[in-house]
Amino acid sequence: MWARMTVGVLLFALAGCSTPAPTRHWRPFETRQEDWHGPHNLILRYDANNDGSVTRRELEAGLRQDFLQADTNRDGRLDADEVRTANLRRIRIDQSTAIPLIDWNDDGFVDFGEFAAGMRSLFDQFDADGDGKVTLEEMHIRLQRVAPVAPAASGIH
């Protein structure tokens, strides 16, 4: 019996050691793909006609839909439980780029203006030419200012 148990423990230990876990190192100029949720993804989610750009109208319509989904008791405002649920959903979907809902006027509820404030602000930041439309080019320009391309390779490491 001890022999079988020892063999089982040994096999279990060896199975855990067979493939080393990959190590992850931060590199300031490396673009992450699989686990990075850029702020442009927040905006592109509202591209209703899939043309690669988001108009102010598309953004507002999408925000209204999101607000209606979060307002489960249909009273036109989000109470603390609805805010908590909406924030957890945002974190699950948007991960590190989630914009939390905040009761800015401290009245105990989040109204539509407070709900939409973060995305409206992000939209305004991306809309470089102020035409009420965010294009992929504008997003690219904005992201280049935030995370510039790696400098030219040199012999220094």
Secondary structure, DSSP 8 states (H G I E B T S, - for coil): -HHHHHHHHHHHHHHHHSS--------TT----TT---HHHHHHTT-TT-SS-EEHHHHHHHHHHHHHHH-TT-SSSB-HHHHHHHHHHHHHHHGGG------TT-SSSB-HHHHHHHHHHHHHHH-TT-SSEE-HHHHHHHHHHHS-------S--
